[in-house]
């Protein structure tokens, strides 16, 4: 059985972590298949949005596979951290928006995958958490770096130091997700959001995501310079001229 299922319809590329009997825990094979799926999906002609979700009703992903992790030596664990970092970077740097569709537990590496997506849509049954300290380690797929950028100093410390699980309503309040929907309609709502994004100018979206990511990676002056460069580049394209013309036509 393939540990990651993918399908593409109308420009939406769905990537489903498929190991429901283990709450979609990410062993090396699953993580490698996920990295491959994100790389291939984001490079595929016509793909406008990536949607990442988990199989079954319980979990998005319950983190790295603890049993597999337990038997690693230092080199093995470093390779697993590198692979997790590569996967989150692929999601973050994809030219299309990536939406995490969180259908249940998003714990440890599962939470870190969601943090690497541009938008997070969660079911009212979702729970987010970084419980690694309870296993004697720390989040290793970017959680210590991306969480604070998303939810701020104190909330990041509360999550990482206590390992507590954050239920859906609190996750929404904290900004771990942008919206909550009933579990039954999660995929429909995610597809609706994705179609809204898919209808937009992909060049403008890709540039906007580059600039948004730069906000946490570059000093302000450099980020502002990049924003201007991207604006001027976008401005010179025929797509921009056509979009402005459409706007003006409606008002004539
Ligand atoms: N790694 C490996 N296996 C995992 C797993 C993980 N991260 N999370 C869940 N599983 C497996 C369980 O071992 C169990 O397998 P089994 O039936 O073969 O024994 C199956 O998934 C179901 O999990 P179970 O614990 O029985 O479900 P639950 O509903 O009682 O509890 C959780 C759900 C999510 C609270 C619990 O599974 C959990 O705490 N998982 C670990 C979360 C974690 O610490 N993640 C960070 C890893 S670094």
Boltz pocket constraint, residues with backbone or C-beta under 6 A from the ligand:
constraints:
  - pocket:
      binder: B
      contacts: [[A, 20], [A, 21], [A, 22], [A, 23], [A, 25], [A, 26], [A, 62], [A, 63], [A, 64], [A, 65], [A, 66], [A, 67], [A, 105], [A, 107], [A, 108], [A, 109], [A, 131], [A, 132], [A, 135]]
      max_distance: 6.0
